[in-house]
Amino acid sequence: MEHGIILGCLQADSCSQGSLVPDRTCPDINLKRSGGAHKIATFMRTKGWDIEVLDYWLAFTTDEFEQFIKSRVNKDTKFIGVSVTFGYRGKYLKRAQDHLTWLKEEYPDVMIVAGSKSLIDTMNLPCDYYVAGYGEFGLYHLLNGTAVISDFMGKKFINADKNHPCFPQKDLVVRYEDRDFIQPTDNLTLELSRGCKFKCKFCQYNAIGLRGDIDRDMKSLYTELKENYEKWGVTSYHCADETVNDNTEKLRRAAEEIKKLPFKPNLGGFTRADLLISREDDKKYLAEMGYWAHYYGIETYNQKSGSVIGKGMDRDKMKQGLLDIRDYFWKECGRYRSTTSLIIGLPYETRESIFEGLDWHKENFLQENLVLFPLFLNRFSKQLESQGVTSISEFERTWEDGDHFHNHTITDEEVGANPEAFPDTGLRQYLWGNYKQNAALPWSHDTFNWWTTHLVLRDIYLKDYMVNRGIMSWELFNFTTPGTYDWDSVLQLNFDNYDAVKLKSDKDLFIQNYKNSKLNI
Ligand code: SF4
């Protein structure tokens, strides 16, 4: 039987969690299993392949990694995949590069294939091929010699979403094996649908603006969750859907299956707050599903900015709706956590409108989590588009038209950009590094430019808008999976009062146990 290995690991991004003190944020290695690696492995097994997944592969030392690979690679091994959710940085990027370089030297005939949603996340890894997008069919075609392969900056690139699209998809089941050593506290990945029905102007995902039925086969939802519960005791999941509540009928059918289970799961994912507010049944079915950890792309509290990006709900209605949702889920599920994601610097946003929104949030939603991102436009978007890459946002495509943006870019000199503008703490490293990142287009419009978004972000941190925030909805499991907290106690924590020492030691033990199991120690 043909054999392959898929390496998966998520690196936690401490800054995006709302804290800039690395020692007191989530562990660098995220305890999340690699959703992409296990999905691809499940698919390839249906095609007759023997596929093993190695989670947390960047937590393995050089010796441990080499020991694992030497014990697994055999004459039937055709490929080693690297599944990347977000790009690697710092010491983990170096470790990934070193491990892959060794792999190629040791096993030159084994193909190394990187996969991620976007080539930008993987192109700094030394691999033979790079698959971007939902990659099941792209990898399968590559291994069969039938993939469409193009050259992008010297990389052999498979644009799966364009040439071998795997969305929408009815079969979204993921199956785990004994050799995955799944634990009852694991928080696995679930897909209820693939692709998004909406088309927000800043959005860089490929599979957006889809029409028709994009939902999975819901009958298999019951069997998937029941199997994971009976075999491994798992009850918690992240939904990977771009928008979990994109249609009410999907939620009704999912709730119908979930209610038959012998347990009530803990679920979370990307949620459109405006739809949740305006559609009563969304709340009802999500609560029945045990879906109480919500990540909202609110983006802005400025009415006009919201309308421009396609999220134009009346802001007062939105604010009252958020308070009502919080009360509803606490009552119905006994748990609730939201993360509000805001974009700094949308067209028509002003410094005043940002701080007005943040004041409301601080006063009414302090225990809830908040994340902030400067409006990012990729400077390589036109180049990528000419190569057939579809993950280009509407803003990236049209900014030069001058409708919402000035049709020229700024320079550091023009705006006085200088690292000294930030206090000499983790804040300087984060904000200056973010401002100077290679792929960032230095855009401008009437009320903001790429530099001034960073100055506002500085002031938000310095004015303590992020202090005492609850743990991010996506990150709660990093506190429960190692057993340090349970679902109720983690909701009482904030970034300033959890037991960082115990969390780290529990997390290290969790990963060590996994490594020992994989290495047969
Ligand atoms: S931002 Fe979210 S809701 Fe909007 S198009 Fe992108 S995935 Fe869909």
Residues whose N, C-alpha, C, O or C-beta is under 5 A from the ligand:
A	BS01	SF4	C196 F198 K199 C200 C203 Y205 I208 E242 T243
